[in-house]
């Protein structure tokens, strides 16, 4: 049995090298962050499979303060939206 596609809330397929936007915390508020997907994976938690993404922020985001680190992050696909494909970037 093959694995099903992992999609954002609009139904667009999330693949490696997709450019996504997702919410992140900034102090007491939330900002939107743009990132490139490096890896799509599934994790098991309490008997359920949860789709997770390993992403690298691009540095483009909402908010007044600059991001302090550009470290690779692991995020859930729950509030992610695909906004494009990485062009010429090594994922």
Secondary structure in CASP SS format (residue, H / E / C, confidence):
PFRMAT SS
TARGET T0000
AUTHOR 0000-0000-0000
METHOD secondary structure of the structure
MODEL  1
X C 1.00
X C 1.00
X C 1.00
X C 1.00
X C 1.00
X C 1.00
X E 1.00
X C 1.00
X C 1.00
X C 1.00
X C 1.00
X C 1.00
X E 1.00
X C 1.00
X C 1.00
X C 1.00
X C 1.00
X E 1.00
X E 1.00
X E 1.00
X E 1.00
X E 1.00
X E 1.00
X E 1.00
X E 1.00
X E 1.00
X C 1.00
X C 1.00
X E 1.00
X E 1.00
X E 1.00
X E 1.00
X E 1.00
X E 1.00
X E 1.00
X E 1.00
X E 1.00
X E 1.00
X E 1.00
X E 1.00
X E 1.00
X E 1.00
X E 1.00
X E 1.00
X E 1.00
X C 1.00
X C 1.00
X E 1.00
X E 1.00
X E 1.00
X E 1.00
X E 1.00
X E 1.00
X E 1.00
X E 1.00
X E 1.00
X E 1.00
X E 1.00
X E 1.00
X E 1.00
X E 1.00
X C 1.00
X C 1.00
X C 1.00
X C 1.00
X C 1.00
X C 1.00
X C 1.00
X C 1.00
X C 1.00
X C 1.00
X E 1.00
X E 1.00
X E 1.00
X E 1.00
X E 1.00
X C 1.00
X C 1.00
X C 1.00
X C 1.00
X E 1.00
X E 1.00
X E 1.00
X E 1.00
X E 1.00
X C 1.00
X C 1.00
X C 1.00
X C 1.00
X C 1.00
X C 1.00
END
